[in-house]
């Protein structure tokens, strides 16, 4: 009878033993999880991340992307200003393009001796201004507010860098026709070639920051003010 009872309870005991083993195994798993990554594993992960980061920087070239963004703004700014000047000439009852003696005069921001239209004080560049008002007296000395319906632009655009190497320039002539020219310098590899293919006369760009290298647009013949 005794042996029979022991044999009858053997499956229950086996189940208890099994549950105990599973419990001990779970504790072991917890211990392994607590230990985390080894130092070697962490170093490998850090090395992989560093390689990926370097690859992204090389492929994307953040400096070039920022230069491209600034150049896009420059092209848009000058195109917008060209449109505003064209509207002014077409609609203003009394046209005054600013200081425009023979040979053309430029105003630009900021003042420096590397204007696209000559050095400050030279015959072709008589004044410098950092003002961006549209009611006259700005770096484009035109009163856009006299246009019927008001000025098409709220203020004169200024170069996003606005340094001695990157700035906007303006020149004009009122005789025999009302014509003007705008200029700016581009810096990115993507847009730099526009300075040599814009049809202007300042397209000698052995060094893109040279006085003979500018992006030009306007209504003057040959863009040669």
C-alpha positions as CSV (number, residue, x, y, z in Angstrom):
1,X,0.0,0.0,0.0
2,X,2.8,2.4,0.9
3,X,4.7,1.9,-2.3
4,X,1.4,2.3,-4.3
5,X,0.8,5.7,-2.7
6,X,4.3,6.9,-3.4
7,X,3.9,5.9,-7.1
8,X,0.6,7.7,-7.3
9,X,2.1,11.0,-6.2
10,X,5.1,10.8,-8.4
11,X,3.6,12.9,-11.3
12,X,2.7,15.7,-8.8
13,X,6.2,15.7,-7.4
14,X,7.6,15.8,-10.9
15,X,5.4,18.8,-11.7
16,X,6.6,20.6,-8.6
17,X,10.2,19.9,-9.5
18,X,9.6,21.2,-13.0
19,X,8.0,24.5,-11.7
20,X,11.0,24.9,-9.4
21,X,13.4,24.6,-12.3
22,X,11.5,27.1,-14.4
23,X,11.5,29.5,-11.5
24,X,15.3,29.1,-11.1
25,X,15.7,29.6,-14.8
26,X,13.8,32.8,-14.7
27,X,16.0,34.2,-11.9
28,X,19.0,33.3,-14.0
29,X,17.5,35.2,-17.0
30,X,16.9,38.2,-14.8
31,X,20.6,38.1,-13.6
32,X,21.7,37.9,-17.2
33,X,19.5,40.9,-18.2
34,X,20.8,43.0,-15.3
35,X,24.4,42.6,-16.5
36,X,23.6,44.5,-19.8
37,X,26.1,44.9,-22.6
38,X,29.8,44.2,-22.2
39,X,32.4,46.9,-22.7
40,X,33.5,45.4,-26.0
41,X,29.9,45.3,-27.3
42,X,29.5,49.0,-26.4
43,X,32.7,50.0,-28.1
44,X,31.6,48.1,-31.2
45,X,28.2,49.9,-31.3
46,X,29.9,53.3,-30.8
47,X,32.4,52.6,-33.6
48,X,29.5,51.7,-36.0
49,X,27.6,54.8,-35.1
50,X,30.7,57.0,-35.6
51,X,31.3,55.5,-39.1
52,X,27.6,56.0,-40.1
53,X,27.7,59.6,-38.8
54,X,30.9,60.3,-40.8
55,X,29.3,58.8,-43.9
56,X,26.2,61.0,-43.6
57,X,28.4,64.1,-43.2
58,X,30.4,63.3,-46.3
59,X,27.4,62.5,-48.4
60,X,25.2,65.4,-47.3
61,X,27.9,68.0,-46.8
62,X,26.0,70.4,-44.5
63,X,28.2,73.4,-45.3
64,X,27.4,73.0,-49.0
65,X,23.7,72.6,-48.3
66,X,23.6,75.8,-46.2
67,X,25.5,77.6,-49.0
68,X,23.0,76.4,-51.6
69,X,20.1,77.6,-49.4
70,X,21.7,81.1,-49.1
71,X,22.3,81.2,-52.9
72,X,18.7,80.2,-53.6
73,X,17.6,83.2,-51.4
74,X,20.0,85.5,-53.2
75,X,18.6,84.5,-56.6
76,X,15.0,84.9,-55.4
77,X,15.8,88.2,-53.7
78,X,17.3,89.7,-56.8
79,X,14.6,88.4,-59.1
80,X,11.9,89.8,-56.8
81,X,13.7,93.2,-56.8
82,X,14.0,93.1,-60.6
83,X,10.3,92.6,-60.8
84,X,9.6,95.4,-58.4
85,X,11.8,97.8,-60.3
86,X,10.1,96.8,-63.6
87,X,6.7,97.5,-62.1
88,X,8.0,100.9,-60.8
89,X,9.3,101.9,-64.2
90,X,6.0,100.8,-65.9
91,X,3.6,102.4,-63.5
92,X,5.2,105.3,-61.6
93,X,4.0,108.7,-62.9
94,X,7.4,110.3,-62.1
95,X,10.4,107.9,-62.5
96,X,13.5,108.4,-60.4
97,X,15.9,105.4,-60.3
98,X,18.1,107.0,-57.7
99,X,21.6,108.5,-58.2
100,X,22.3,107.7,-61.8
101,X,24.9,110.0,-63.5
102,X,26.7,109.0,-66.6
103,X,28.5,105.7,-66.0
104,X,26.1,104.5,-63.4
105,X,26.1,104.7,-59.6
106,X,25.6,101.9,-57.2
107,X,24.4,101.6,-53.7
108,X,24.9,98.4,-51.8
109,X,25.0,96.9,-48.3
110,X,27.3,96.8,-46.5
111,X,29.9,99.3,-47.5
112,X,33.2,97.9,-48.7
113,X,35.8,98.4,-51.4
114,X,34.7,95.4,-53.5
115,X,31.5,96.6,-55.1
116,X,30.5,95.0,-58.4
117,X,30.3,98.4,-59.9
118,X,33.7,99.8,-58.7
119,X,35.3,100.8,-55.5
120,X,33.6,103.2,-53.0
121,X,34.2,106.8,-54.1
122,X,35.0,105.8,-57.7
123,X,33.0,107.4,-60.5
124,X,30.9,104.2,-60.9
125,X,30.0,103.9,-57.3
126,X,29.3,107.1,-55.4
127,X,27.3,106.0,-52.4
128,X,26.9,103.2,-49.9
129,X,23.9,102.4,-47.8
130,X,22.8,99.7,-45.4
131,X,19.2,101.0,-45.3
132,X,16.5,98.7,-46.7
133,X,13.5,101.1,-46.8
134,X,11.3,101.1,-49.9
135,X,10.3,104.7,-49.7
136,X,13.6,106.1,-51.0
137,X,17.0,106.5,-49.4
138,X,17.6,102.7,-49.2
139,X,20.4,100.8,-50.9
140,X,18.2,100.9,-53.9
141,X,17.3,104.6,-53.8
142,X,13.8,104.2,-55.3
143,X,10.5,105.3,-53.8
144,X,8.4,102.2,-54.5
145,X,5.6,103.7,-52.4
146,X,4.5,106.0,-55.2
147,X,3.4,103.0,-57.4
148,X,-0.4,103.0,-57.7
149,X,-1.6,100.4,-55.1
150,X,1.6,100.8,-53.1
151,X,5.0,99.1,-53.0
152,X,5.1,95.6,-54.4
153,X,7.7,94.7,-51.8
154,X,7.6,95.5,-48.0
155,X,11.3,96.2,-47.8
156,X,14.5,95.9,-49.8
157,X,16.1,92.5,-49.5
158,X,19.5,92.2,-48.0
159,X,22.1,89.4,-48.6
160,X,21.7,86.6,-46.1
161,X,25.4,86.9,-45.2
162,X,25.7,90.6,-45.8
163,X,29.5,90.7,-45.5
164,X,32.3,92.4,-47.5
165,X,32.3,89.3,-49.8
166,X,28.6,88.6,-50.0
167,X,26.2,91.6,-50.6
168,X,23.8,93.0,-53.2
169,X,24.6,95.8,-55.7
170,X,22.5,98.1,-57.8
171,X,23.3,100.4,-60.8
172,X,21.0,102.4,-63.1
173,X,20.9,104.7,-66.0
174,X,18.0,107.1,-66.9
175,X,19.3,108.1,-70.3
176,X,18.5,107.3,-73.0
177,X,16.3,104.7,-71.4
178,X,15.4,103.8,-67.8
179,X,17.5,100.7,-67.2
180,X,19.0,99.1,-64.2
181,X,21.3,96.2,-63.1
182,X,21.4,94.1,-59.9
183,X,24.2,92.0,-58.8
184,X,25.1,89.5,-56.0
185,X,27.7,87.0,-55.3
186,X,27.0,83.2,-55.1
187,X,29.0,80.8,-53.0
188,X,27.8,77.2,-53.4
189,X,29.4,74.8,-55.9
190,X,25.9,74.1,-57.3
191,X,25.0,77.7,-58.1
192,X,28.4,79.3,-58.6
193,X,28.5,78.7,-62.4
194,X,25.4,81.0,-62.8
195,X,27.9,83.9,-62.4
196,X,29.6,83.0,-65.6
197,X,26.4,82.2,-67.6
198,X,24.1,85.1,-66.7
199,X,25.0,87.2,-69.8
200,X,26.6,89.9,-67.7
201,X,30.1,91.4,-68.1
202,X,31.4,90.4,-64.6
203,X,31.9,86.7,-65.3
204,X,35.6,86.3,-64.9
205,X,35.5,83.9,-62.0
206,X,39.0,82.4,-61.5
207,X,38.3,83.4,-57.9
208,X,34.6,83.6,-57.2
209,X,35.1,86.4,-54.6
210,X,36.9,88.6,-57.2
211,X,35.4,91.9,-58.2
212,X,34.9,90.6,-61.7
213,X,32.7,87.7,-60.6
214,X,29.0,88.4,-59.8
215,X,25.6,87.1,-60.6
216,X,23.9,89.8,-62.6
217,X,20.4,90.5,-63.9
218,X,18.4,93.5,-65.0
219,X,17.3,95.5,-68.1
220,X,20.6,97.2,-69.0
221,X,22.0,96.1,-72.4
222,X,24.7,93.5,-71.8
223,X,24.3,94.0,-68.1
224,X,27.3,96.3,-68.4
225,X,26.5,99.3,-66.2
